[in-house]
Amino acid sequence: MELTEKEKAQNEFPGEIIDTPGGGIVVSSFDGLINWARANSLWPLTFATSCCGIEMMSTASSKYDFSRFGFEVARATPRQADVIIIAGTIVNKMGPVLKRLYDQMADPKYVIAMGACAISGGPFFYNTYSVVKGADHIIPVDVYIPGCPPRPEALLHALISLQEKIKSGLTREQIRQPKEQ
């Protein structure tokens, strides 16, 4: 499977290596280097509460293998994670738990809301008193993945989109704002 030109450009090192007799010198901006390293080593914290969790698990399987894009290790502790993937319904009882997990993550931290339930309360439970009407009512969300449940390819696309936003050097507030056309 060959990489397209766009994929090659995404994986390029943000600098230039100049060969010298004793080795090489890396010339780059420090911010570009930090953003490149940060984007290519995202460790997700899984917060799977319903059927979207199965799709999230399959994204880590050998068929889709999200570790080849730099999302190597899914963490079970918030203190070692960079991005939290909310997959499924959030009930009012789980809201404080989600907020606590988000607060325990180190900065910079990112959030992906996966599926209709995490985005808007879901198609089945929308008018239920016990369901939160979207993760953004509890914590700020960076990337939304629509669908019920969304395919593993959609999660990969969202993670790669988040990587592109981080590599571009945008602040968290700029990442959360949609592009103006």
C-alpha positions in Angstrom: 0.0 0.0 0.0 1.6 3.2 -1.2 1.3 6.5 0.6 -0.1 9.4 -1.3 1.7 12.7 -1.5 -0.6 14.2 1.2 0.2 11.4 3.6 3.9 11.7 3.0 3.7 15.4 3.6 1.9 14.8 6.9 4.6 12.4 8.2 7.5 14.7 7.2 9.8 15.9 9.9 9.3 19.7 10.5 12.9 20.6 9.8 16.0 19.9 7.7 18.9 17.6 8.5 22.2 18.9 7.3 24.9 16.2 7.0 28.3 17.0 8.5 31.4 14.8 8.7 30.7 13.8 12.3 27.0 13.2 11.9 24.2 15.6 11.2 22.6 18.8 12.4 18.9 19.3 12.7 17.6 22.8 11.8 14.0 23.5 12.8 12.0 25.8 14.9 11.5 24.6 18.5 7.8 25.1 18.4 7.5 23.1 15.2 9.5 20.3 16.7 7.4 20.2 19.9 4.1 20.2 17.9 5.4 17.4 15.6 6.4 15.3 18.6 3.2 16.1 20.5 1.0 15.2 17.4 2.8 11.9 16.7 2.6 10.5 20.2 -1.0 10.9 21.3 -2.0 8.4 24.0 -5.8 8.0 24.2 -7.8 7.5 27.3 -10.7 5.3 26.6 -14.1 6.2 28.0 -16.4 3.7 26.4 -19.9 3.4 27.9 -21.9 1.7 25.1 -21.8 0.3 21.6 -19.4 2.9 20.2 -16.8 1.3 22.4 -16.8 -1.8 20.2 -16.0 0.3 17.2 -13.2 2.0 19.1 -11.7 -1.3 20.1 -11.8 -2.5 16.6 -9.8 0.6 15.5 -6.9 -0.7 17.7 -7.2 -4.2 16.1 -4.8 -5.5 13.4 -7.2 -4.6 10.6 -7.1 -0.9 11.3 -4.1 -0.7 13.6 -4.1 2.9 14.9 -0.7 2.5 16.4 0.9 3.1 12.9 -0.4 6.7 13.1 1.1 7.4 16.5 -1.7 6.4 18.8 0.2 3.5 20.2 -1.0 2.8 23.7 -4.5 3.2 24.9 -4.3 4.2 28.6 -6.5 3.3 31.5 -5.3 6.2 33.7 -5.8 9.9 32.9 -2.4 10.9 34.1 -0.7 9.2 31.2 -3.1 10.2 28.5 -3.2 13.1 26.0 -6.6 12.6 24.4 -9.8 11.2 25.8 -12.1 9.4 23.4 -15.7 9.5 24.7 -17.5 6.6 23.0 -21.1 6.2 24.0 -23.9 7.5 26.1 -23.1 9.8 29.1 -25.7 9.5 31.8 -26.0 12.2 34.5 -24.4 9.8 37.0 -21.3 9.5 34.8 -20.9 13.2 34.2 -18.9 14.0 37.4 -16.7 11.0 36.7 -16.0 12.2 33.1 -15.2 15.7 34.5 -12.8 14.3 37.1 -11.0 12.2 34.5 -10.6 15.3 32.2 -9.3 17.4 35.1 -6.7 14.7 36.0 -5.2 14.7 32.5 -2.1 16.8 32.0 -2.1 19.8 29.7 -2.3 19.9 26.7 -5.3 17.6 26.6 -7.7 16.9 23.8 -11.2 15.4 23.6 -12.9 13.4 20.9 -16.7 12.8 21.1 -17.5 9.6 19.2 -21.0 8.8 18.1 -24.5 10.3 18.3 -24.9 9.6 22.0 -21.6 11.4 23.0 -22.4 14.3 20.7 -26.1 15.0 21.3 -27.5 12.4 23.7 -28.2 9.9 21.0 -31.1 8.9 18.8 -32.6 6.5 21.3 -32.3 8.4 24.6 -32.6 12.1 23.4 -35.6 13.0 25.5 -34.6 11.0 28.5 -34.1 12.9 31.8 -31.1 10.8 32.8 -28.9 11.3 29.6 -26.5 14.3 29.1 -27.3 16.1 25.8 -23.7 15.9 24.7 -20.2 15.7 26.1 -19.7 19.4 25.5 -22.1 20.2 28.3 -19.5 18.7 30.7 -16.1 19.2 29.1 -14.9 21.1 25.9 -14.7 18.9 22.8 -12.1 19.2 20.1 -13.3 16.8 17.4 -16.8 15.3 16.8 -17.4 12.0 15.0 -21.0 11.6 13.8 -22.7 8.3 13.3 -24.5 5.6 15.2 -22.1 3.9 15.7 -19.4 5.5 13.6 -17.0 3.2 11.7 -13.4 2.7 12.8 -12.3 4.6 9.7 -14.2 7.6 11.1 -12.2 7.4 14.3 -9.0 7.2 12.4 -10.0 10.2 10.4 -10.8 12.2 13.6 -7.5 11.2 15.2 -5.5 12.2 12.0 -7.5 15.5 11.9 -6.6 16.2 15.5 -2.9 15.5 14.6 -3.0 18.0 11.8 -4.5 20.6 14.0 -1.8 20.0 16.6 1.0 20.1 14.0 -0.2 23.4 12.7 0.5 25.0 16.1 -3.0 26.1 16.8 -3.9 26.8 20.4 -6.7 24.8 22.1 -9.2 27.6 21.6 -8.4 27.8 17.9 -8.7 24.0 17.5 -12.2 24.1 19.0 -13.4 26.8 16.6 -14.7 25.6 13.3 -13.0 26.9 10.1 -14.6 30.0 8.7 -15.4 29.7 5.0 
